[in-house]
Amino acid sequence: MFDPVCPSTLLPLRFADKWAGMVIRCLEHGPRRFSELRVTLRSVSAQSLTTSLKNLQRDGLVERTERTGPVRHVEYALTPLGRSMLPVIAALCAWSDAHWEELLDAREAAATA
């Protein structure tokens, strides 16, 4: 999914925003800091990532937690609702993978038309 040539970028259906699915997948294995998300999602601008995180928080899919202590930082984690999106995203990724060639052919045909 994080490979530049991943079929998920061809997905005709999107929810929340362009990067939401990738953010949710990044948080699949536990909380992450903004800077950790930026490393994994290197093609996403800081502004777009911030917008995605805010939209996902608004929709109840991600929670933001401020950690205090010697080093203060913010972590993002999936809520139970956000975690419920993981099988949906996996199904969409599988569909994209199964129809990769058809999607590429359609886009190429549209570009030359």
C-alpha positions, 0 to 999 in steps of 0.5 A: 500500500505504501509502494509508489506503484501500489494499486490502492492509488487507483481506487475509484472509491475514496472515503474521508479524503485522499490519504485517509485509508493510508493513515488508517493503515499506518495506525493499524499496529498502534499509536504513532507520532506525527513525525513517524507518520510522515516517514511512512507517508513520505509522499504526503505533505505535512499540511495534507497529513494534518488535514487528514488527521483532523478529518479522521478525528472529526469522524471518530476514526482516530484519537489524538493524545498529548503525552506529557513528561520530559519530552512532550509529544502527540500520538495518534491512534485508531479508535474502535470505529477506526479499527473497524475500517481495517477489513473494509480497506483490506477488501478495497486493496484486494479488489484493486490488486485483482483489477490492477490491469483493467484500471490501468488500461481504462486510465490509459485509454482515457488519457489518449482519448 
